[in-house]
Amino acid sequence: MRTDANGMRNMRPVTWPLVLAALCGCDIRLDPDSLVRELRVLGARVGDDAPGSVADVDLGAEVLRLRALVAVPARPDRCGGAARVPQVDWYLCLTARSLLVPRAVDPDCARFGPQDPDPKRGESPVLVHLASGEQVDVPLGPLRAELVRRLRSMPGMGGLPAGLPLRPTQVFVPVVVRAQVAGTPGDDLCPAEAETAFLSARLVLTPPGQLPLPPNRNPMLGGVWALAEPLPEWEDPPGPPLTPCPPDGPCQPVPVPRGGSLYLRAVALDRSAEWYLPLDESGRDLAIEVLRFSWFSTDGEFSELRTGGSSRTTRWRDQGDYAAPPEVRTVSVFVVLQDNRGGADWARYDLLLQDAGAP
């Protein structure tokens, strides 16, 4: 299970080869977290595609906007190179542990086996199906009463007016993202794939008579620059940034020599890192958000899987154990920008591998 900065967790079963290797002391090399050669949920957030959209759950709103970044690489050696469209479903996890323990993953909310109750049919006692699609707007009306009822049952809230605390308090609403693609029967190179991710959506409860705190807004990716040579971290990259791939439509790929490398630097727009009042027991006054960039690619490897702060550049290489196979010409690179309060933004870029002597 991987955990990222904004509380999104990807849950996968431990495979028997890893268990046996651990028991026998065998030395095996695990793929880096940045490698995307199968279905992956790379990001999830609250908020629409508008720049700086609100990343918090608002019980007074009409809809809850949820967005996910799901990658399903189209590879020549799998499914005949055809692109597969994932089925993405969103669920609300309504267990006491998930609501009481911040960013806790309740195992009961990750059960999607053939013998488990089907939550899409309303059979699960812990999962409520919200909507289907990578970008969904969920009506809050039917959910509002259930969420309020669950929140009032939390310790310290039940006896208060309207079930609200005495001071602003943040609660993390557990949202489950389930992505899957069907396989081709009898084709071992085109298997069915699935992944379950867990998003902690922040909800701020404000006592009656107090002004609400400013909401957290999603950070905004300002651009990604590709450099042939590294630059000092304090120096701004020259020229315009790369053109990101549109959600639907062709990309403008960046040519890269096969077996070569390039340096990538991502920048967030101004005001992406917001000042905020920590809602915890630390006693801190105002703090500023920490921004981090996570890097992923369908082939190759990065020198830094995460950048941000004093390190803003990573080097992508088409070399080593994870170099693109000869039949692969296009490599997709994904960058996910996150703040430490649950906000996120992302983009995808394509690299076109050019063989020596090719035009």
VOPAGU-2260 file (C-alpha; in pm, 1 decimal, decimal comma):
REM VOPAGU-2260
SITE   aa  ch    i         X         Y         Z
SITE  MET   A    0       0,0       0,0       0,0
SITE  ARG   A    1     141,2     336,0    -107,0
SITE  THR   A    2      60,5     659,1      74,0
SITE  ASP   A    3     105,9    1001,1     -81,9
SITE  ALA   A    4     117,5    1350,1      61,8
SITE  ASN   A    5    -250,4    1429,1      33,9
SITE  GLY   A    6    -370,7    1116,9     211,5
SITE  MET   A    7    -455,5     916,4    -100,0
SITE  ARG   A    8    -358,5     554,7     -58,5
SITE  ASN   A    9    -334,8     282,9    -321,1
SITE  MET   A   10    -417,3     -60,4    -186,4
SITE  ARG   A   11    -281,7    -373,6    -354,7
SITE  PRO   A   12    -246,3    -728,6    -225,1
SITE  VAL   A   13      98,3    -860,1    -139,1
SITE  THR   A   14     198,4   -1118,3    -398,7
SITE  TRP   A   15     332,4   -1461,6    -308,1
SITE  PRO   A   16     668,4   -1411,8    -486,6
SITE  LEU   A   17     739,7   -1119,9    -253,7
SITE  VAL   A   18     642,2   -1323,0      53,2
SITE  LEU   A   19     856,5   -1620,1     -49,4
SITE  ALA   A   20    1150,2   -1393,0    -130,8
SITE  ALA   A   21    1126,0   -1236,5     214,0
SITE  LEU   A   22    1118,0   -1578,5     382,3
SITE  CYS   A   23    1416,2   -1716,9     194,1
SITE  GLY   A   24    1621,9   -1398,6     210,8
SITE  CYS   A   25    1637,1   -1374,4    -168,5
SITE  ASP   A   26    1750,6   -1046,1    -319,6
SITE  ILE   A   27    1484,7    -919,4    -558,5
SITE  ARG   A   28    1448,0    -572,6    -703,8
SITE  LEU   A   29    1109,7    -407,9    -676,2
SITE  ASP   A   30     986,2    -179,2    -949,0
SITE  PRO   A   31    1004,0     188,7    -851,1
SITE  ASP   A   32     681,7     352,9    -744,7
SITE  SER   A   33     714,2     582,5   -1045,7
SITE  LEU   A   34     680,9     301,8   -1303,4
SITE  VAL   A   35     336,3     281,7   -1469,2
SITE  ARG   A   36     314,4     -31,5   -1683,3
SITE  GLU   A   37     -27,8    -138,7   -1561,8
SITE  LEU   A   38    -345,5      29,2   -1442,1
SITE  ARG   A   39    -269,2     288,2   -1175,3
SITE  VAL   A   40    -466,7     547,9    -983,4
SITE  LEU   A   41    -212,0     829,6    -970,6
SITE  GLY   A   42    -419,1    1106,4    -817,3
SITE  ALA   A   43    -758,5    1196,2    -671,9
SITE  ARG   A   44    -905,3    1515,7    -533,1
SITE  VAL   A   45   -1210,8    1713,3    -438,2
SITE  GLY   A   46   -1278,1    2002,0    -678,2
SITE  ASP   A   47   -1346,0    2060,7   -1046,8
SITE  ASP   A   48   -1102,2    2162,0   -1321,3
SITE  ALA   A   49   -1127,9    2536,8   -1259,0
SITE  PRO   A   50    -795,4    2690,9   -1147,3
SITE  GLY   A   51    -776,0    2696,6    -769,4
SITE  SER   A   52   -1102,5    2508,7    -715,2
SITE  VAL   A   53   -1203,7    2437,3    -354,4
SITE  ALA   A   54   -1047,8    2114,8    -226,9
SITE  ASP   A   55   -1266,1    2081,4      85,7
SITE  VAL   A   56   -1601,0    1909,7     129,8
SITE  ASP   A   57   -1878,4    2168,6     172,8
SITE  LEU   A   58   -2195,5    2022,9     325,5
SITE  GLY   A   59   -2384,0    2334,9     220,2
SITE  ALA   A   60   -2306,4    2284,7    -149,1
SITE  GLU   A   61   -2536,0    2117,9    -397,9
SITE  VAL   A   62   -2277,4    1874,4    -534,0
SITE  LEU   A   63   -1951,6    1710,4    -433,2
SITE  ARG   A   64   -1706,4    1732,7    -723,4
SITE  LEU   A   65   -1453,6    1448,8    -742,9
SITE  ARG   A   66   -1172,0    1402,6    -994,0
SITE  ALA   A   67    -923,6    1117,9   -1050,0
SITE  LEU   A   68    -614,9    1060,2   -1262,3
SITE  VAL   A   69    -615,8     698,7   -1383,4
SITE  ALA   A   70    -345,0     568,8   -1616,0
SITE  VAL   A   71    -389,6     258,9   -1834,2
SITE  PRO   A   72     -82,7     237,6   -2062,2
SITE  ALA   A   73    -143,3     112,5   -2417,5
SITE  ARG   A   74     157,0    -111,1   -2485,1
SITE  PRO   A   75     243,1    -303,2   -2802,8
SITE  ASP   A   76     297,2    -624,0   -2605,9
SITE  ARG   A   77     -42,4    -608,9   -2431,3
SITE  CYS   A   78    -394,6    -619,4   -2574,7
SITE  GLY   A   79    -258,6    -564,1   -2923,4
SITE  GLY   A   80    -148,1    -214,5   -2829,5
SITE  ALA   A   81    -507,3     -95,2   -2797,5
SITE  ALA   A   82    -594,8     167,6   -2539,8
SITE  ARG   A   83    -832,7      48,6   -2269,7
SITE  VAL   A   84   -1079,6     283,2   -2102,4
SITE  PRO   A   85   -1101,8     225,9   -1726,1
SITE  GLN   A   86   -1424,9     189,6   -1531,8
SITE  VAL   A   87   -1394,9     422,5   -1231,3
SITE  ASP   A   88   -1635,0     407,4    -936,6
SITE  TRP   A   89   -1649,6     626,1    -627,6
SITE  TYR   A   90   -1771,6     509,2    -286,8
SITE  LEU   A   91   -1819,3     659,9      56,7
SITE  CYS   A   92   -1670,0     448,3     336,4
SITE  LEU   A   93   -1896,9     464,9     641,2
SITE  THR   A   94   -1714,9     277,6     914,5
SITE  ALA   A   95   -1641,2     413,1    1261,2
SITE  ARG   A   96   -1267,5     360,8    1217,3
SITE  SER   A   97   -1253,7     552,4     890,8
SITE  LEU   A   98   -1438,4     850,8    1038,4
SITE  LEU   A   99   -1273,3     853,5    1380,6
SITE  VAL   A  100    -910,6     790,4    1285,6
SITE  PRO   A  101    -775,7    1058,0    1050,2
SITE  ARG   A  102    -671,4     911,2     714,5
SITE  ALA   A  103    -723,7     554,3     836,5
SITE  VAL   A  104    -779,0     280,4     579,6
SITE  ASP   A  105   -1044,0      37,6     699,0
SITE  PRO   A  106    -983,3    -302,2     531,8
SITE  ASP   A  107   -1359,5    -357,0     512,1
SITE  CYS   A  108   -1379,3     -67,6     264,7
SITE  ALA   A  109   -1137,2    -233,7      22,4
SITE  ARG   A  110   -1320,7    -561,7     -26,2
SITE  PHE   A  111   -1420,4    -602,6    -390,2
SITE  GLY   A  112   -1371,2    -976,4    -437,7
SITE  PRO   A  113   -1625,0   -1202,1    -610,7
SITE  GLN   A  114   -1746,1   -1331,7    -273,0
SITE  ASP   A  115   -1785,0    -984,8    -117,5
SITE  PRO   A  116   -2114,5    -791,1    -113,5
SITE  ASP   A  117   -2159,9    -579,7    -426,7
SITE  PRO   A  118   -2165,7    -211,8    -317,6
SITE  LYS   A  119   -2304,7     -94,8    -652,6
SITE  ARG   A  120   -2617,8    -298,9    -579,3
SITE  GLY   A  121   -2645,3    -161,5    -226,7
SITE  GLU   A  122   -2540,0    -492,9     -68,6
SITE  SER   A  123   -2236,6    -362,0     124,5
SITE  PRO   A  124   -2292,4    -253,0     486,9
SITE  VAL   A  125   -1992,9     -16,0     478,1
SITE  LEU   A  126   -1975,9     125,8     122,2
SITE  VAL   A  127   -2217,4     367,9     -45,5
SITE  HIS   A  128   -2181,0     399,4    -422,5
SITE  LEU   A  129   -2156,4     766,6    -521,0
SITE  ALA   A  130   -2103,9     779,5    -898,9
SITE  SER   A  131   -1906,6     635,6   -1191,9
SITE  GLY   A  132   -1646,1     814,9   -1403,8
SITE  GLU   A  133   -1305,9     981,7   -1367,0
SITE  GLN   A  134   -1482,4    1318,5   -1324,4
SITE  VAL   A  135   -1808,2    1313,3   -1130,0
SITE  ASP   A  136   -2045,3    1557,4    -961,5
SITE  VAL   A  137   -2224,6    1381,4    -677,6
SITE  PRO   A  138   -2551,4    1534,4    -546,8
SITE  LEU   A  139   -2499,4    1600,7    -176,3
SITE  GLY   A  140   -2866,8    1605,6     -79,1
SITE  PRO   A  141   -2908,1    1228,3     -24,8
SITE  LEU   A  142   -2571,7    1204,9     156,0
SITE  ARG   A  143   -2589,8    1510,0     379,6
SITE  ALA   A  144   -2819,5    1360,5     642,6
SITE  GLU   A  145   -2618,4    1037,3     661,3
SITE  LEU   A  146   -2288,8    1222,4     699,4
SITE  VAL   A  147   -2428,7    1449,2     971,1
SITE  ARG   A  148   -2571,2    1149,3    1156,2
SITE  ARG   A  149   -2235,6     973,1    1146,7
SITE  LEU   A  150   -2047,0    1284,1    1255,9
SITE  ARG   A  151   -2278,2    1339,0    1553,5
SITE  SER   A  152   -2198,2     988,6    1672,3
SITE  MET   A  153   -1829,6    1078,1    1703,5
SITE  PRO   A  154   -1699,6    1121,8    2061,8
SITE  GLY   A  155   -1726,9    1477,6    2189,4
SITE  MET   A  156   -1983,8    1590,3    1933,0
SITE  GLY   A  157   -2307,0    1415,4    2017,8
SITE  GLY   A  158   -2409,5    1641,5    2308,5
SITE  LEU   A  159   -2327,3    1971,7    2139,4
SITE  PRO   A  160   -2578,2    2193,6    1955,1
SITE  ALA   A  161   -2629,0    2056,5    1605,6
SITE  GLY   A  162   -2349,5    1812,3    1674,7
SITE  LEU   A  163   -2080,7    2076,3    1616,7
SITE  PRO   A  164   -1755,1    2115,7    1813,5
SITE  LEU   A  165   -1663,1    2418,8    2026,8
SITE  ARG   A  166   -1392,3    2530,2    1782,9
SITE  PRO   A  167   -1321,1    2476,0    1413,6
SITE  THR   A  168   -1238,1    2109,8    1362,4
SITE  GLN   A  169   -1136,7    1914,0    1056,3
SITE  VAL   A  170   -1277,3    1569,5     981,1
SITE  PHE   A  171   -1156,3    1350,9     696,9
SITE  VAL   A  172   -1437,1    1194,7     495,7
SITE  PRO   A  173   -1317,6     858,0     357,1
SITE  VAL   A  174   -1377,0     824,1     -18,1
SITE  VAL   A  175   -1283,3     507,1    -207,9
SITE  VAL   A  176   -1182,9     512,7    -576,1
SITE  ARG   A  177   -1210,9     180,3    -758,5
SITE  ALA   A  178   -1064,2     159,2   -1111,4
SITE  GLN   A  179   -1067,0    -148,8   -1332,8
SITE  VAL   A  180   -1036,2    -262,6   -1693,3
SITE  ALA   A  181   -1166,2    -587,6   -1839,1
SITE  GLY   A  182    -935,8    -848,8   -1984,3
SITE  THR   A  183    -961,2   -1065,0   -2294,1
SITE  PRO   A  184   -1055,6   -1425,0   -2207,4
SITE  GLY   A  185    -780,3   -1666,8   -2302,8
SITE  ASP   A  186    -527,2   -1390,2   -2370,1
SITE  ASP   A  187    -260,8   -1391,8   -2098,6
SITE  LEU   A  188    -113,9   -1068,8   -2239,6
SITE  CYS   A  189    -442,7    -885,0   -2189,8
SITE  PRO   A  190    -547,6    -953,5   -1829,3
SITE  ALA   A  191    -813,2    -783,6   -1623,9
SITE  GLU   A  192    -666,1    -520,6   -1392,3
SITE  ALA   A  193    -800,9    -331,0   -1091,6
SITE  GLU   A  194    -679,4     -95,2    -823,1
SITE  THR   A  195    -843,1      56,8    -516,7
SITE  ALA   A  196    -735,9     398,0    -385,8
SITE  PHE   A  197    -844,2     580,4     -73,0
SITE  LEU   A  198    -894,6     959,9     -64,8
SITE  SER   A  199    -928,9    1148,6     262,5
SITE  ALA   A  200   -1156,5    1440,5     174,9
SITE  ARG   A  201   -1127,6    1721,1     430,8
SITE  LEU   A  202   -1442,2    1859,9     593,4
SITE  VAL   A  203   -1411,9    2160,4     828,7
SITE  LEU   A  204   -1681,1    2194,6    1098,4
SITE  THR   A  205   -1735,2    2550,1    1228,4
SITE  PRO   A  206   -1922,9    2622,4    1555,2
SITE  PRO   A  207   -2237,4    2838,4    1534,1
SITE  GLY   A  208   -2169,1    3211,7    1544,6
SITE  GLN   A  209   -1809,8    3182,9    1423,0
SITE  LEU   A  210   -1689,7    3290,3    1082,4
SITE  PRO   A  211   -1586,3    2996,3     864,0
SITE  LEU   A  212   -1218,0    2959,8     789,3
SITE  PRO   A  213   -1101,5    3014,5     430,6
SITE  PRO   A  214   -1127,0    2684,5     242,1
SITE  ASN   A  215    -827,9    2499,7     109,9
SITE  ARG   A  216    -793,4    2541,9    -265,4
SITE  ASN   A  217    -627,6    2302,3    -504,8
SITE  PRO   A  218    -274,3    2405,6    -602,1
SITE  MET   A  219    -216,1    2494,9    -965,7
SITE  LEU   A  220      53,5    2346,0   -1185,9
SITE  GLY   A  221     232,4    2630,2   -1362,5
SITE  GLY   A  222     417,6    2417,9   -1615,7
SITE  VAL   A  223     688,1    2160,7   -1679,6
SITE  TRP   A  224    1014,8    2241,3   -1854,8
SITE  ALA   A  225    1239,2    1987,3   -2032,9
SITE  LEU   A  226    1611,6    2064,2   -2021,4
SITE  ALA   A  227    1904,1    1894,8   -2193,0
SITE  GLU   A  228    2139,9    1999,5   -1913,8
SITE  PRO   A  229    2074,0    2067,5   -1544,7
SITE  LEU   A  230    2026,8    2424,4   -1423,4
SITE  PRO   A  231    2104,2    2563,2   -1077,9
SITE  GLU   A  232    1795,7    2522,5    -862,3
SITE  TRP   A  233    1767,4    2897,9    -811,1
SITE  GLU   A  234    1773,0    2974,6   -1185,9
SITE  ASP   A  235    1445,8    2989,2   -1380,1
SITE  PRO   A  236    1426,0    2759,1   -1685,0
SITE  PRO   A  237    1447,1    2930,3   -2024,5
SITE  GLY   A  238    1176,1    2931,4   -2289,3
SITE  PRO   A  239     812,1    2826,3   -2269,6
SITE  PRO   A  240     698,3    2516,6   -2078,7
SITE  LEU   A  241     593,5    2192,5   -2244,9
SITE  THR   A  242     239,3    2159,6   -2377,1
SITE  PRO   A  243      43,0    1912,8   -2160,5
SITE  CYS   A  244    -169,2    1645,2   -2321,8
SITE  PRO   A  245    -537,4    1741,4   -2338,7
SITE  PRO   A  246    -789,7    1511,7   -2167,9
SITE  ASP   A  247    -918,9    1410,8   -2512,5
SITE  GLY   A  248    -712,3    1447,2   -2826,3
SITE  PRO   A  249    -355,7    1405,4   -2950,4
SITE  CYS   A  250     -47,4    1523,5   -2760,6
SITE  GLN   A  251     244,1    1727,8   -2885,1
SITE  PRO   A  252     523,6    1481,4   -2800,9
SITE  VAL   A  253     872,6    1588,4   -2697,9
SITE  PRO   A  254    1145,2    1417,3   -2907,9
SITE  VAL   A  255    1407,3    1234,5   -2700,3
SITE  PRO   A  256    1690,9    1010,7   -2832,3
SITE  ARG   A  257    1634,0     644,7   -2745,6
SITE  GLY   A  258    1858,5     558,0   -2455,9
SITE  GLY   A  259    1892,4     926,6   -2369,6
SITE  SER   A  260    1770,1    1143,5   -2085,6
SITE  LEU   A  261    1635,3    1486,3   -2003,0
SITE  TYR   A  262    1591,8    1701,1   -1696,3
SITE  LEU   A  263    1237,0    1791,9   -1592,9
SITE  ARG   A  264    1139,6    2081,8   -1371,1
SITE  ALA   A  265     782,8    2148,1   -1253,8
SITE  VAL   A  266     664,2    2480,8   -1116,2
SITE  ALA   A  267     347,2    2570,1    -927,1
SITE  LEU   A  268     162,6    2893,9    -995,0
SITE  ASP   A  269     187,0    3175,0    -745,2
SITE  ARG   A  270     -49,7    3149,4    -449,1
SITE  SER   A  271     -64,4    2770,0    -477,9
SITE  ALA   A  272     101,0    2744,7    -135,0
SITE  GLU   A  273    -157,8    2902,0      99,1
SITE  TRP   A  274    -124,4    3030,6     453,1
SITE  TYR   A  275    -361,5    2851,9     691,7
SITE  LEU   A  276    -444,3    2798,4    1057,1
SITE  PRO   A  277    -350,0    2442,5    1162,7
SITE  LEU   A  278    -652,6    2264,5    1310,5
SITE  ASP   A  279    -460,0    2035,5    1542,4
SITE  GLU   A  280    -320,5    2024,6    1894,1
SITE  SER   A  281      19,8    2168,4    1801,0
SITE  GLY   A  282     -66,7    2520,4    1913,7
SITE  ARG   A  283      93,1    2662,8    1599,5
SITE  ASP   A  284     -17,9    2992,7    1457,4
SITE  LEU   A  285     -35,4    3042,7    1082,6
SITE  ALA   A  286     157,0    2794,9     866,8
SITE  ILE   A  287     220,5    2774,4     493,8
SITE  GLU   A  288     140,9    2469,3     284,2
SITE  VAL   A  289     413,8    2235,8     167,5
SITE  LEU   A  290     397,7    2154,0    -204,9
SITE  ARG   A  291     536,9    1835,9    -355,3
SITE  PHE   A  292     557,9    1705,5    -711,9
SITE  SER   A  293     533,1    1328,4    -771,3
SITE  TRP   A  294     668,1    1189,3   -1100,0
SITE  PHE   A  295     548,1     882,4   -1292,9
SITE  SER   A  296     626,6     737,7   -1637,3
SITE  THR   A  297     532,6     434,4   -1843,3
SITE  ASP   A  298     902,3     356,7   -1907,5
SITE  GLY   A  299    1239,1     479,2   -1782,4
SITE  GLU   A  300    1325,8     596,9   -1434,2
SITE  PHE   A  301    1367,0     921,5   -1241,8
SITE  SER   A  302    1658,7    1036,3   -1030,2
SITE  GLU   A  303    1406,5    1192,6    -788,7
SITE  LEU   A  304    1058,5    1045,5    -750,2
SITE  ARG   A  305     946,1    1352,3    -555,0
SITE  THR   A  306    1054,1    1712,6    -601,0
SITE  GLY   A  307     969,0    2035,4    -423,7
SITE  GLY   A  308    1126,1    2268,4    -173,5
SITE  SER   A  309    1499,6    2297,8    -238,2
SITE  SER   A  310    1501,0    2021,7    -503,4
SITE  ARG   A  311    1296,7    2121,8    -806,6
SITE  THR   A  312    1450,6    1907,5   -1082,6
SITE  THR   A  313    1446,0    1537,1   -1164,4
SITE  ARG   A  314    1629,3    1351,3   -1439,6
SITE  TRP   A  315    1433,4    1102,2   -1651,2
SITE  ARG   A  316    1644,9     832,7   -1821,4
SITE  ASP   A  317    1559,7     576,8   -2086,7
SITE  GLN   A  318    1827,6     346,8   -1951,0
SITE  GLY   A  319    1880,7      53,8   -1718,1
SITE  ASP   A  320    1627,3    -208,7   -1614,2
SITE  TYR   A  321    1329,2      11,0   -1697,3
SITE  ALA   A  322    1428,6     139,0   -2040,8
SITE  ALA   A  323    1154,7     131,0   -2302,4
SITE  PRO   A  324    1146,7    -191,7   -2509,9
SITE  PRO   A  325    1243,6    -150,5   -2878,7
SITE  GLU   A  326     880,8    -170,9   -2991,8
SITE  VAL   A  327     777,7     121,1   -2766,5
SITE  ARG   A  328     807,5     465,4   -2925,5
SITE  THR   A  329     600,5     684,4   -2695,7
SITE  VAL   A  330     653,6     724,0   -2321,2
SITE  SER   A  331     398,1     907,3   -2108,8
SITE  VAL   A  332     515,3    1117,2   -1813,4
SITE  PHE   A  333     272,3    1219,3   -1537,6
SITE  VAL   A  334     334,2    1483,8   -1272,4
SITE  VAL   A  335     103,7    1519,6    -970,8
SITE  LEU   A  336     122,1    1834,7    -758,6
SITE  GLN   A  337      -5,2    1802,2    -400,0
SITE  ASP   A  338     -33,5    2020,8     -94,4
SITE  ASN   A  339     -34,4    1880,2     257,0
SITE  ARG   A  340    -406,1    1951,1     314,1
SITE  GLY   A  341    -553,1    1735,2      38,7
SITE  GLY   A  342    -532,6    1961,8    -267,0
SITE  ALA   A  343    -393,5    1833,8    -597,3
SITE  ASP   A  344    -337,0    1914,2    -963,1
SITE  TRP   A  345    -178,3    1707,7   -1240,1
SITE  ALA   A  346     -77,3    1687,5   -1604,5
SITE  ARG   A  347      50,0    1435,6   -1860,1
SITE  TYR   A  348     321,7    1476,2   -2123,3
SITE  ASP   A  349     436,4    1240,3   -2400,1
SITE  LEU   A  350     797,8    1173,8   -2499,1
SITE  LEU   A  351     871,7    1046,2   -2850,9
SITE  LEU   A  352    1174,5     812,0   -2856,4
SITE  GLN   A  353    1386,5     858,3   -3167,3
SITE  ASP   A  354    1626,5     588,5   -3284,0
SITE  ALA   A  355    1969,6     688,2   -3411,9
SITE  GLY   A  356    1949,3     793,3   -3777,0
SITE  ALA   A  357    1571,0     831,1   -3769,6
SITE  PRO   A  358    1430,0    1155,4   -3912,8
